[in-house]
Amino acid sequence: MPDGPDLHLDVYVAPMRPMRGAPAQGPGDDAMWSPMSSTLIHGEHEAVLVDTLVTFDQAGALADWVQSFGKRLTAIYITHGHADHWIGLSRLLERFPDARTLATAKVRERAVFEATNPGLSAYWQSIFPGEVPADPVIPDRYDDPVIELEGRPLEVISIGQGDTEHSTILHAPAIQAVVGGDVVYNQVHMMTAETDEKGREDWIASLDQIAALQPRIVVSGHKRAGAADDPKTIGESQQYLRDFSRVVASEQTVEGIVSAMLELHPDRDNPRVVWHSAREAVKKRQEA
């Protein structure tokens, strides 16, 4: 991984894994959770972690990995409010009790919703029974546009639409790196269920904002284990979103959408995400 003066970046990826879920409705609709990343940006003595993983085992392994660098973890930054990116805070804070937990006001608001909404809380408990905290730690509100790491700025950018609204990225200009959360995907099917055509256009515009930073390193929140953190994932993510909107406009059924998307993108991880996104797209059309 390319390094800049005084700062370095390393990425931990938890591979795709089974979860509890509804039976498959067609090819590839197996109950799997997509691979996920957490990113450590570190200097000589201190480090900042971006996003957590989900289950106790994943968060424990992540904590072991962070500890192996021998740096003081000063903060854990959360890019967006989906619980899979922050619910691991409980386990991480057992190991790093002095680390600050940081999220923008809108990200924290979504995290509170996911933690307290009965349906969503029950969802996380149902798909990972006994593997996630029943009373999760919520990240603290952070209003500063910069996190300082050994005198170097890490820029908090509220970028807008990703796979959920009010998404953020963390930009480390010293090493020309962007930690993109779920605005960028890398060789994993993109979860579009919270978007309509306009939302996907906004998402494409968010990706343009990342491209304008001219990063050399782009870390996706959901990335295949071993995949390079290459800026080409920006354009690949945009093409996927354009393809999905075009397919939804031409295919009338869930099965038709899934078939077309898997033909266009046969090599991405976790087709179950396509089934979920297709169901939501058809539902939105029916409700319109």
Backbone bond lengths (Angstrom), bond angles and torsions (degrees), N, CA, C in turn:
res aa  C-N    CA-C-N  psi(-1)  N-CA   C-N-CA  omega(-1)  CA-C   N-CA-C  phi
1 M - - - 1.465 - - 1.525 109.05 -
2 P 1.351 118.92 127.04 1.459 119.66 -179.04 1.522 111.49 -62.42
3 D 1.314 116.21 142.41 1.453 121.79 -178.47 1.526 109.53 -119.62
4 G 1.314 117.02 152.69 1.450 122.18 172.61 1.507 108.64 -110.31
5 P 1.330 116.99 175.35 1.468 119.56 179.58 1.528 110.85 -55.06
6 D 1.290 116.32 122.90 1.467 124.26 170.59 1.535 115.23 75.37
7 L 1.304 119.47 -18.90 1.458 120.65 -179.95 1.520 110.77 -118.45
8 H 1.335 114.13 148.54 1.464 121.39 178.98 1.524 108.45 -138.19
9 L 1.294 116.37 158.13 1.466 121.99 -178.96 1.520 109.45 -134.38
10 D 1.329 115.31 131.15 1.464 121.98 175.42 1.521 109.43 -134.16
11 V 1.321 116.15 149.78 1.460 121.75 -173.58 1.523 110.04 -124.59
12 Y 1.314 115.12 132.67 1.475 122.50 174.79 1.524 108.08 -107.73
13 V 1.326 116.69 131.59 1.459 120.61 179.83 1.524 109.87 -120.95
14 A 1.337 115.66 124.64 1.466 121.49 170.55 1.521 106.95 -89.22
15 P 1.330 119.17 122.09 1.463 120.71 -174.83 1.524 112.63 -68.69
16 M 1.325 115.24 166.05 1.456 121.47 175.77 1.526 109.42 -55.52
17 R 1.339 116.00 142.05 1.469 119.49 -176.39 1.529 109.91 -146.52
18 P 1.326 116.69 156.89 1.470 119.79 177.61 1.525 111.78 -67.75
19 M 1.321 115.58 156.28 1.455 122.76 172.13 1.517 107.30 -141.73
20 R 1.326 116.94 172.41 1.458 120.62 171.81 1.532 108.08 -81.19
21 G 1.310 116.16 143.86 1.458 117.77 179.38 1.505 111.82 -177.42
22 A 1.316 115.90 175.25 1.461 121.61 179.98 1.523 110.09 -61.76
23 P 1.331 116.93 150.42 1.462 119.89 177.93 1.525 111.62 -59.10
24 A 1.320 115.72 152.68 1.461 121.28 -179.93 1.520 110.85 -60.84
25 Q 1.334 116.02 137.00 1.463 122.25 177.05 1.519 112.00 -99.11
26 G 1.328 116.41 -3.73 1.450 120.53 179.59 1.510 110.12 179.25
27 P 1.343 117.71 -176.66 1.472 121.54 -176.88 1.534 112.21 -58.30
28 G 1.323 115.80 127.64 1.452 121.39 177.00 1.511 114.97 86.53
29 D 1.339 117.13 -4.63 1.463 120.25 -176.48 1.529 110.90 -87.49
30 D 1.316 115.95 42.69 1.458 121.19 179.23 1.525 109.60 -82.39
31 A 1.326 116.26 149.72 1.465 121.18 -175.65 1.528 109.74 -74.91
32 M 1.333 115.18 90.52 1.462 122.01 -179.42 1.524 109.50 -129.70
33 W 1.331 116.12 147.16 1.452 121.57 172.97 1.521 108.53 -102.45
34 S 1.314 115.87 135.79 1.464 121.07 -175.72 1.529 111.95 -64.44
35 P 1.331 116.81 153.86 1.468 119.40 173.62 1.524 109.78 -62.30
36 M 1.332 115.59 149.93 1.467 121.67 -175.21 1.521 110.70 -136.51
37 S 1.332 114.65 153.48 1.462 119.07 178.77 1.524 111.97 -120.48
38 S 1.314 114.75 153.34 1.459 124.06 164.48 1.523 106.36 -128.56
39 T 1.318 116.48 144.02 1.465 121.30 -173.24 1.519 110.26 -119.89
40 L 1.321 116.62 133.28 1.460 122.28 175.96 1.526 108.46 -109.54
41 I 1.327 115.46 119.22 1.465 121.44 172.16 1.520 106.15 -105.53
42 H 1.327 116.95 126.04 1.463 118.65 -170.67 1.521 111.70 -143.24
43 G 1.323 113.02 149.75 1.448 121.43 175.03 1.513 110.03 -108.18
44 E 1.316 115.66 -149.05 1.471 119.13 -177.38 1.518 111.82 -69.81
45 H 1.341 116.87 -38.83 1.459 119.99 -174.09 1.528 114.19 -124.25
46 E 1.332 118.28 -23.11 1.456 121.59 -171.14 1.524 110.74 -124.85
47 A 1.345 114.67 162.37 1.461 120.02 -177.04 1.523 110.20 -147.95
48 V 1.329 114.92 154.94 1.461 123.75 172.77 1.524 107.53 -124.57
49 L 1.319 116.52 130.97 1.463 122.14 177.48 1.525 108.76 -100.97
50 V 1.318 116.66 137.52 1.459 121.74 178.65 1.526 108.89 -111.39
51 D 1.306 116.35 115.81 1.466 126.36 178.22 1.528 112.78 69.46
52 T 1.329 114.22 148.20 1.461 121.15 176.36 1.528 108.79 -106.95
53 L 1.285 115.70 177.50 1.457 121.27 173.35 1.522 108.03 -99.73
54 V 1.333 118.08 -160.03 1.461 120.14 -169.01 1.526 112.56 -106.30
55 T 1.321 116.97 -67.51 1.459 120.94 -168.03 1.522 111.65 -82.17
56 F 1.341 114.62 164.54 1.458 119.94 177.78 1.526 111.09 -56.51
57 D 1.326 117.56 -44.17 1.462 120.83 -179.62 1.522 111.31 -63.57
58 Q 1.337 116.13 -43.91 1.463 119.03 179.85 1.522 111.05 -63.27
59 A 1.333 116.98 -45.68 1.459 120.78 -178.97 1.525 111.06 -66.36
60 G 1.324 116.79 -35.30 1.460 119.71 177.10 1.510 111.95 -65.75
61 A 1.329 117.00 -42.97 1.464 120.55 177.41 1.525 110.93 -65.65
62 L 1.333 116.08 -37.53 1.463 119.89 176.82 1.524 110.60 -63.34
63 A 1.343 116.78 -42.66 1.463 120.26 178.48 1.527 111.19 -60.99
64 D 1.332 116.86 -41.37 1.471 120.34 176.86 1.528 110.41 -59.03
65 W 1.335 115.23 -43.66 1.472 120.96 -178.79 1.525 110.38 -63.89
66 V 1.335 117.12 -46.52 1.463 120.23 178.93 1.525 110.03 -60.42
67 Q 1.310 116.78 -44.47 1.469 120.89 -178.10 1.528 111.48 -62.08
68 S 1.335 116.63 -29.72 1.462 120.17 -176.94 1.531 112.91 -64.87
69 F 1.337 117.00 -17.99 1.464 119.61 179.52 1.527 112.21 -80.42
70 G 1.341 116.70 -16.46 1.454 120.32 177.42 1.516 114.39 70.41
71 K 1.340 116.69 23.77 1.465 121.19 -179.82 1.533 109.41 -107.33
72 R 1.331 116.54 156.76 1.460 120.66 175.80 1.519 108.99 -82.28
73 L 1.332 116.01 119.63 1.456 120.27 -179.85 1.524 108.36 -79.76
74 T 1.341 116.50 110.27 1.458 120.38 -175.41 1.522 112.69 -90.61
75 A 1.356 117.30 -26.83 1.463 119.43 -175.03 1.520 110.63 -156.35
76 I 1.326 114.22 151.70 1.464 122.34 171.02 1.524 106.16 -121.63
77 Y 1.325 116.24 114.29 1.462 121.74 -176.78 1.532 109.56 -100.01
78 I 1.326 116.60 135.97 1.468 122.42 -177.89 1.528 108.94 -110.03
79 T 1.328 117.20 124.29 1.462 120.92 -173.50 1.517 113.76 -77.90
80 H 1.339 117.66 -32.46 1.469 119.83 -178.41 1.519 109.23 -159.39
81 G 1.347 115.93 173.17 1.450 119.92 -165.93 1.505 117.68 -86.21
82 H 1.325 119.65 -4.19 1.460 119.85 177.27 1.530 109.69 -61.31
83 A 1.310 116.21 132.34 1.466 120.78 -169.36 1.520 114.00 -62.35
84 D 1.330 117.79 -27.35 1.463 118.04 -179.66 1.528 111.75 -63.58
85 H 1.330 118.27 -15.02 1.461 121.04 -179.47 1.521 113.07 -98.88
86 W 1.347 118.39 -5.07 1.471 118.42 179.89 1.523 113.57 -138.67
87 I 1.331 118.78 -12.26 1.467 119.19 -173.44 1.539 111.84 -67.85
88 G 1.324 116.58 -16.46 1.462 120.14 176.10 1.520 114.36 -76.91
89 L 1.328 117.42 -2.37 1.466 120.30 -179.73 1.528 112.30 -55.84
90 S 1.344 116.62 -40.05 1.467 119.95 -177.02 1.517 111.42 -54.52
91 R 1.337 115.99 -48.75 1.466 119.88 -177.87 1.533 111.04 -71.53
92 L 1.320 117.78 -38.67 1.459 119.92 -179.06 1.532 111.55 -65.29
93 L 1.335 116.58 -38.02 1.464 118.94 -179.15 1.521 112.78 -70.84
94 E 1.322 117.06 -19.97 1.464 119.23 171.80 1.530 110.26 -64.23
95 R 1.320 115.82 -32.79 1.470 121.50 -178.01 1.532 112.17 -92.84
96 F 1.328 115.94 -29.67 1.469 120.84 -177.07 1.532 109.18 -129.61
97 P 1.331 116.99 68.99 1.473 120.27 -171.74 1.521 114.19 -66.35
98 D 1.335 118.21 -19.13 1.462 120.60 -178.21 1.527 112.75 -91.12
99 A 1.325 117.75 -3.32 1.466 119.94 -179.07 1.529 110.28 -73.49
100 R 1.326 116.65 134.47 1.463 120.92 172.97 1.528 108.97 -75.27
101 T 1.313 116.51 147.93 1.466 120.77 174.22 1.525 107.54 -110.24
102 L 1.320 116.63 125.35 1.462 121.30 -168.40 1.523 111.42 -126.17
103 A 1.338 115.67 134.30 1.464 121.88 174.81 1.524 107.98 -155.00
104 T 1.313 116.88 148.43 1.463 119.34 174.69 1.527 109.06 -65.49
105 A 1.329 115.71 165.76 1.470 120.19 -177.61 1.523 111.23 -58.33
106 K 1.342 117.38 -43.43 1.465 120.61 -177.82 1.525 111.73 -69.99
107 V 1.324 116.77 -36.88 1.467 119.88 177.59 1.523 109.87 -66.51
108 R 1.322 116.07 -43.69 1.466 119.11 178.26 1.530 110.64 -62.70
109 E 1.315 117.17 -39.84 1.462 121.15 179.43 1.532 110.54 -59.18
110 R 1.330 116.92 -42.75 1.468 119.99 178.34 1.529 110.64 -67.86
111 A 1.338 116.62 -37.76 1.462 119.43 178.44 1.524 110.99 -62.70
112 V 1.322 116.83 -41.77 1.467 120.59 176.98 1.521 110.34 -61.00
113 F 1.317 116.64 -42.57 1.464 121.00 178.32 1.529 110.97 -60.40
114 E 1.322 116.78 -46.72 1.467 119.67 -178.27 1.525 111.61 -65.89
115 A 1.331 116.53 -31.39 1.466 120.13 -178.58 1.518 112.25 -78.23
116 T 1.341 117.24 -28.37 1.459 120.19 -171.89 1.519 114.42 -110.06
117 N 1.324 118.01 -18.51 1.458 119.86 177.26 1.529 108.93 -67.56
118 P 1.334 118.69 123.53 1.469 119.88 -175.10 1.529 113.42 -57.66
119 G 1.328 116.42 -41.01 1.457 119.22 -178.79 1.514 112.90 -66.19
120 L 1.334 116.72 -45.54 1.461 120.05 -179.16 1.523 111.35 -69.73
121 S 1.327 116.33 -41.20 1.465 119.19 177.77 1.526 110.87 -59.92
122 A 1.328 115.67 -43.06 1.463 119.88 178.26 1.522 111.37 -65.36
123 Y 1.332 116.75 -34.27 1.467 120.59 179.05 1.524 110.71 -60.58
124 W 1.321 116.96 -50.35 1.461 119.09 -177.96 1.525 111.77 -63.95
125 Q 1.340 116.41 -37.79 1.460 119.43 177.39 1.522 111.85 -67.53
126 S 1.339 116.45 -31.57 1.467 119.64 -176.79 1.517 112.44 -76.99
127 I 1.344 117.83 -35.51 1.468 118.32 -176.57 1.527 112.18 -85.00
128 F 1.352 116.55 -23.38 1.465 121.13 176.12 1.527 109.27 -129.13
129 P 1.336 118.05 63.33 1.473 119.75 -174.69 1.525 111.91 -62.18
130 G 1.338 114.80 128.15 1.462 120.72 179.36 1.513 114.24 73.60
131 E 1.337 117.15 4.78 1.465 119.94 -175.10 1.529 113.35 -113.64
132 V 1.330 117.21 -3.51 1.465 120.77 178.86 1.521 108.57 -133.83
133 P 1.334 117.90 154.36 1.470 119.74 -176.99 1.521 112.02 -69.09
134 A 1.317 116.64 140.41 1.466 121.11 176.96 1.522 111.18 -74.21
135 D 1.346 116.20 -27.26 1.457 121.51 -179.61 1.535 108.09 -126.75
136 P 1.325 116.97 76.19 1.465 119.74 -170.42 1.518 113.51 -70.58
137 V 1.323 115.20 153.86 1.460 122.54 174.31 1.529 108.39 -75.06
138 I 1.340 115.86 132.67 1.459 122.03 177.66 1.524 108.98 -96.40
139 P 1.329 119.39 136.50 1.465 119.33 178.13 1.525 111.45 -64.77
140 D 1.320 116.16 150.66 1.459 121.85 178.82 1.530 110.48 -77.89
141 R 1.319 114.94 153.10 1.471 120.49 177.45 1.523 109.69 -71.73
142 Y 1.326 114.60 136.57 1.467 121.45 179.74 1.519 108.11 -133.24
143 D 1.314 117.26 118.11 1.463 121.73 -174.38 1.527 114.05 -103.18
144 D 1.311 117.28 -7.38 1.460 120.26 -178.16 1.532 109.58 -75.30
145 P 1.320 119.70 139.69 1.467 120.74 178.25 1.523 113.98 -77.96
146 V 1.311 117.61 -2.72 1.465 121.43 -177.03 1.527 109.61 -136.00
147 I 1.333 115.93 139.25 1.464 122.60 165.97 1.520 105.70 -108.27
148 E 1.309 116.98 124.28 1.464 119.23 -178.43 1.519 110.08 -90.88
149 L 1.314 115.92 132.71 1.465 121.98 178.11 1.524 107.64 -128.04
150 E 1.312 115.95 104.19 1.462 122.50 -179.96 1.533 111.11 49.97
151 G 1.326 114.76 46.61 1.448 120.31 175.84 1.514 115.22 82.13
152 R 1.325 117.64 -0.81 1.463 121.72 178.60 1.522 109.41 -107.38
153 P 1.344 118.09 137.75 1.464 120.11 -179.41 1.526 112.83 -81.80
154 L 1.322 114.87 136.03 1.457 122.13 165.20 1.524 105.15 -110.04
155 E 1.313 117.45 116.40 1.453 122.56 -170.64 1.527 111.16 -89.05
156 V 1.319 116.22 123.17 1.463 123.04 175.38 1.528 107.28 -85.67
157 I 1.324 116.51 116.28 1.466 120.87 -177.87 1.525 108.87 -118.08
158 S 1.323 115.98 114.20 1.470 120.80 174.80 1.522 107.43 -79.99
159 I 1.304 115.81 100.66 1.464 120.87 -167.26 1.521 112.90 -92.95
160 G 1.349 116.69 -20.47 1.466 119.52 177.85 1.508 113.07 105.31
161 Q 1.316 116.23 -124.42 1.464 121.04 -172.32 1.519 112.45 -77.28
162 G 1.312 115.88 124.55 1.455 123.51 164.93 1.514 105.03 -125.81
163 D 1.333 117.76 -135.11 1.465 116.73 174.78 1.525 111.44 -77.10
164 T 1.335 115.36 -3.00 1.461 121.96 165.35 1.524 107.37 -144.39
165 E 1.323 116.60 161.40 1.464 119.24 179.72 1.524 110.05 -74.05
166 H 1.323 115.27 165.45 1.475 123.02 178.59 1.526 112.42 61.05
167 S 1.331 116.29 30.79 1.463 120.25 177.37 1.525 110.57 -73.85
168 T 1.323 115.92 155.22 1.461 121.66 176.77 1.520 109.45 -129.85
169 I 1.327 114.24 164.85 1.462 121.04 170.92 1.524 107.55 -129.80
170 L 1.323 115.94 163.48 1.465 121.20 174.52 1.522 107.42 -117.93
171 H 1.337 115.93 123.70 1.456 122.26 -176.28 1.523 109.13 -109.85
172 A 1.323 116.13 124.92 1.468 121.63 176.70 1.523 107.83 -109.48
173 P 1.331 118.08 89.57 1.471 119.56 -174.06 1.523 113.66 -62.32
174 A 1.334 117.92 -28.66 1.464 120.08 -178.07 1.522 112.19 -61.25
175 I 1.326 116.69 -28.13 1.469 120.28 179.59 1.523 111.45 -119.49
176 Q 1.345 116.69 13.91 1.468 122.51 177.33 1.537 110.54 51.02
177 A 1.344 114.68 49.82 1.457 120.86 -175.80 1.521 111.29 -123.66
178 V 1.322 115.47 143.46 1.458 122.77 173.13 1.517 108.49 -124.21
179 V 1.319 116.13 126.76 1.462 121.09 169.58 1.526 105.36 -97.93
180 G 1.341 115.67 109.18 1.453 120.97 -163.54 1.509 116.58 -95.47
181 G 1.350 118.50 1.63 1.461 118.27 -177.08 1.520 110.42 51.74
182 D 1.317 116.82 -139.31 1.466 120.22 -178.29 1.526 112.21 -99.01
183 V 1.328 115.96 29.58 1.455 119.99 168.25 1.526 109.10 -84.21
184 V 1.322 115.85 -35.03 1.467 122.10 178.15 1.527 109.03 -114.03
185 Y 1.321 116.06 138.45 1.469 122.08 174.16 1.529 108.61 -117.97
186 N 1.326 116.00 151.81 1.460 120.96 -175.59 1.529 109.78 -134.11
187 Q 1.334 115.94 98.02 1.469 123.45 177.08 1.531 112.23 62.79
188 V 1.331 116.10 29.01 1.465 123.67 176.43 1.524 106.92 -133.54
189 H 1.329 117.31 140.23 1.464 119.96 178.84 1.523 110.35 -60.52
190 M 1.337 115.95 139.30 1.458 122.48 -173.42 1.521 110.76 -87.88
191 M 1.332 115.89 133.20 1.452 121.89 -178.60 1.532 108.14 -84.95
192 T 1.337 115.95 103.20 1.468 121.40 -176.32 1.522 112.33 -103.14
193 A 1.328 117.86 10.36 1.463 121.54 -169.91 1.527 113.38 -61.99
194 E 1.329 118.01 -25.71 1.465 120.62 -178.72 1.530 112.49 -93.12
195 T 1.332 117.05 12.17 1.466 120.10 -178.58 1.521 110.74 -122.09
196 D 1.343 113.94 155.54 1.461 121.30 163.85 1.530 106.07 -113.72
197 E 1.345 117.79 -169.52 1.466 118.73 -176.62 1.525 111.56 -59.52
198 K 1.343 117.00 -41.76 1.466 120.06 178.44 1.527 110.58 -63.94
199 G 1.330 117.05 -41.98 1.456 120.34 177.95 1.517 112.27 -59.84
200 R 1.337 115.98 -38.48 1.470 118.86 179.16 1.524 110.97 -70.22
201 E 1.325 117.69 -33.85 1.466 120.25 173.79 1.529 110.08 -63.01
202 D 1.317 116.65 -42.18 1.465 120.54 177.10 1.529 110.85 -63.76
203 W 1.312 116.30 -38.24 1.469 121.17 178.74 1.528 109.77 -63.48
204 I 1.320 117.33 -43.33 1.464 121.24 177.31 1.522 110.20 -60.01
205 A 1.342 116.25 -39.25 1.466 120.33 177.04 1.532 111.42 -65.79
206 S 1.327 117.55 -36.18 1.472 120.67 175.11 1.525 110.48 -60.65
207 L 1.320 116.02 -40.79 1.464 120.49 178.46 1.526 111.20 -66.29
208 D 1.345 116.84 -33.90 1.468 119.84 173.69 1.524 110.67 -61.26
209 Q 1.327 116.65 -37.76 1.472 120.24 178.36 1.525 110.89 -62.60
210 I 1.330 116.45 -39.04 1.467 119.70 177.62 1.525 109.93 -66.58
211 A 1.320 116.99 -44.52 1.466 120.55 179.94 1.524 111.26 -59.36
212 A 1.344 116.64 -35.81 1.464 120.87 -178.28 1.534 112.23 -64.55
213 L 1.312 117.62 -20.86 1.462 121.74 176.90 1.531 111.94 -76.22
214 Q 1.323 116.61 -12.27 1.465 123.86 179.63 1.535 112.23 53.32
215 P 1.332 116.22 51.91 1.469 118.60 -179.26 1.531 111.96 -73.82
216 R 1.317 115.26 150.83 1.471 121.05 171.15 1.527 110.83 -92.64
217 I 1.341 115.55 -22.62 1.464 121.76 -179.55 1.519 107.71 -125.14
218 V 1.329 117.54 129.02 1.462 122.28 175.80 1.519 107.85 -131.61
219 V 1.327 116.60 114.45 1.464 122.01 -178.71 1.526 109.09 -99.96
220 S 1.313 116.57 124.61 1.463 122.35 177.98 1.517 110.22 -91.12
221 G 1.343 115.64 144.50 1.458 119.62 177.05 1.513 112.32 -64.71
222 H 1.328 116.06 -38.76 1.465 120.96 173.87 1.517 107.58 -113.70
223 K 1.320 115.45 110.81 1.464 120.86 -178.57 1.513 109.51 -140.73
224 R 1.318 114.70 146.75 1.470 120.02 177.50 1.530 109.10 -66.10
225 A 1.309 116.42 139.29 1.457 120.91 175.78 1.524 109.24 -56.49
226 G 1.323 116.08 128.10 1.455 121.60 179.23 1.516 114.87 90.20
227 A 1.321 118.42 -9.52 1.466 120.93 -179.69 1.526 110.06 -70.91
228 A 1.323 115.98 141.02 1.457 121.10 179.75 1.532 110.61 -71.04
229 D 1.320 115.95 145.48 1.469 121.81 179.04 1.528 108.69 -86.73
230 D 1.319 114.40 68.65 1.455 122.93 -169.70 1.525 110.73 -97.98
231 P 1.340 118.63 138.53 1.465 119.79 177.96 1.521 114.50 -63.13
232 K 1.320 118.27 -13.24 1.467 119.35 177.07 1.530 111.21 -63.82
233 T 1.341 117.42 -17.96 1.467 120.50 177.80 1.525 111.64 -64.63
234 I 1.332 117.53 -20.81 1.466 120.36 177.34 1.525 109.26 -63.36
235 G 1.330 116.62 -54.41 1.459 121.08 179.91 1.516 112.55 -66.04
236 E 1.333 116.64 -35.91 1.459 119.56 178.54 1.530 110.99 -64.16
237 S 1.325 116.13 -38.94 1.466 119.93 177.85 1.530 110.47 -66.60
238 Q 1.307 117.22 -40.80 1.461 120.10 177.25 1.527 111.58 -61.49
239 Q 1.333 116.33 -42.26 1.466 119.32 179.78 1.523 111.23 -64.40
240 Y 1.312 116.95 -39.02 1.461 120.45 178.48 1.525 110.04 -60.38
241 L 1.329 116.85 -44.57 1.463 120.40 -179.09 1.524 111.23 -65.54
242 R 1.321 117.19 -40.89 1.468 119.85 176.56 1.531 110.38 -62.49
243 D 1.319 115.76 -42.66 1.470 119.90 178.91 1.524 110.63 -61.12
244 F 1.333 116.60 -43.62 1.460 119.45 -177.72 1.527 110.86 -63.34
245 S 1.321 117.07 -44.08 1.465 119.54 179.04 1.531 111.30 -63.24
246 R 1.313 116.78 -40.82 1.464 120.00 179.35 1.530 111.19 -65.81
247 V 1.324 116.43 -41.54 1.461 120.81 -179.53 1.524 110.68 -66.63
248 V 1.326 117.22 -43.40 1.467 120.56 179.67 1.535 110.34 -61.12
249 A 1.326 117.10 -35.17 1.468 120.67 -179.98 1.521 112.40 -70.68
250 S 1.340 117.20 -23.57 1.462 119.61 -174.53 1.525 113.95 -107.34
251 E 1.332 117.72 -20.63 1.465 121.82 -178.14 1.528 109.79 -107.26
252 Q 1.327 116.81 134.81 1.465 120.94 -174.16 1.519 113.86 -94.55
253 T 1.325 117.87 -17.30 1.468 120.88 -173.93 1.521 111.04 -117.56
254 V 1.329 115.15 158.53 1.459 121.11 174.71 1.523 109.97 -56.99
255 E 1.335 115.56 -47.02 1.468 119.99 -177.55 1.526 111.15 -61.93
256 G 1.335 116.27 -38.41 1.454 119.81 179.88 1.524 112.21 -66.40
257 I 1.324 116.01 -40.69 1.466 120.35 177.90 1.522 110.36 -63.70
258 V 1.331 115.97 -47.15 1.464 119.77 -178.50 1.521 110.53 -61.65
259 S 1.315 116.86 -46.71 1.464 120.68 -178.43 1.520 111.36 -59.21
260 A 1.322 116.24 -44.16 1.464 119.92 -178.60 1.524 111.44 -67.14
261 M 1.331 117.39 -41.74 1.461 119.96 -179.10 1.529 111.75 -68.36
262 L 1.325 116.89 -37.68 1.467 119.18 179.07 1.522 111.36 -71.09
263 E 1.314 116.50 -26.94 1.467 119.06 174.91 1.532 110.57 -71.45
264 L 1.330 116.24 -38.49 1.461 120.78 179.49 1.525 112.30 -75.47
265 H 1.339 116.44 -33.74 1.468 121.42 -175.03 1.534 109.40 -131.61
266 P 1.329 116.89 68.01 1.466 119.84 -172.74 1.522 114.82 -75.18
267 D 1.330 117.50 -15.42 1.460 119.64 -169.69 1.524 114.39 -106.06
268 R 1.320 117.95 5.54 1.467 119.16 179.18 1.532 110.77 -82.60
269 D 1.325 114.90 152.51 1.459 120.89 179.23 1.532 111.34 -72.50
270 N 1.313 116.01 147.38 1.463 126.59 165.89 1.529 115.42 66.90
271 P 1.341 116.83 72.61 1.472 120.73 176.34 1.525 114.26 -60.65
272 R 1.333 118.31 -17.54 1.468 118.50 178.55 1.529 111.17 -57.29
273 V 1.323 116.29 -32.28 1.456 120.56 178.51 1.533 110.25 -61.24
274 V 1.333 116.98 -37.28 1.466 120.54 179.58 1.526 110.09 -65.67
275 W 1.322 116.89 -42.56 1.468 120.35 177.87 1.527 110.53 -59.45
276 H 1.327 117.29 -45.89 1.459 120.90 179.83 1.529 111.08 -62.26
277 S 1.316 115.99 -46.39 1.466 120.35 -179.44 1.519 111.33 -63.89
278 A 1.331 116.90 -39.54 1.466 120.80 -179.80 1.523 111.12 -66.19
279 R 1.326 117.15 -41.56 1.471 119.93 178.24 1.531 110.53 -59.99
280 E 1.318 116.02 -43.80 1.460 119.55 -179.51 1.528 111.48 -67.27
281 A 1.318 117.32 -36.13 1.467 120.15 178.71 1.526 111.10 -64.98
282 V 1.327 116.93 -42.93 1.467 120.80 178.67 1.527 109.99 -66.61
283 K 1.329 116.66 -40.09 1.466 120.57 179.03 1.525 110.73 -62.25
284 K 1.330 117.88 -43.33 1.457 121.27 179.27 1.527 110.53 -62.39
285 R 1.325 116.31 -39.57 1.467 120.00 179.80 1.535 110.74 -65.02
286 Q 1.310 116.31 -39.62 1.459 120.66 -179.58 1.529 111.83 -68.26
287 E 1.334 115.57 -31.79 1.456 120.93 -178.90 1.522 113.25 -81.61
288 A 1.338 115.48 -17.67 1.475 119.61 -175.65 1.534 111.57 -68.07
